[in-house]
Amino acid sequence: MHVWLVIFVSAVVLPAQSLRTFGIGLSSQWLYPNESEIFNYTLSTRSSWGVMTHFWVTGDPAIDLSTFSYYIDGESVPSIEFVSYMVAGAGFNDQTAPWGTTWMGKGAKGGAWYNN
């Protein structure tokens, strides 16, 4: 199974108007039946908080039922956890595509769940 994942996170060092952003796109990432780390980022010591501003994932049909977990500050239990279709606002796993708004939706028949 292959997964394409794009994450854009804003690390705030100054006021919100001065966001420092970074992003990553992973092509051909494998899905595993057990939890595995795909991406890890640590804010600089000068930062007091960070913001996830974009999530997009596509690829293998199994992505529709994949769970994504975010562990903050060394947590042993994730404070953010979701199934891909839930982050796009489709609590009923709507496979009709494409559909969406500027903020969330499904961009293709196979995966392409996004949230801005």
Beta strands, then each sheet from edge to edge (+ up, - down):
strand 1: 2-12
strand 2: 20-30
strand 3: 49-59
strand 4: 67-70
strand 5: 80-83
strand 6: 99-100
strand 7: 104-106
strand 8: 113-115
sheet 1: 2+ 1- 3+ 8- 7+ 6-
sheet 2: 4+ 5-
end
